[in-house]
Amino acid sequence: MYTPLKSYVTKRGGLRLAAHSRIRDRLIEMAVEEWPANCDPDKLCDVLKARMSIRVRKEYGSVLAMFLISVLVNAIAKLVVEWWFSRDSHRVLMLGWRQNAHRA
């Protein structure tokens, strides 16, 4: 699921994201679930990082969470927002994915 977004993040994420493919993919899924749909575009990345950081702390615990937050969450949030801004079709996809994620 979320193949275009995961492909984009994988290509643009470099070695640090490639080395953690399972966690990377879970964090991308988390980004979709936590997507701030009605947020001011100027604050989108910061809001997404904050929401993802909270989820990571809850799901992974403190030591691993601090590593994930400091390295992976920041990189993934930036790339997801970059992908979202790059095309109108990406914005439509994200909204659809987010709605489906909240129904599940």
Beta strands, then each sheet from edge to edge (+ up, - down):
end
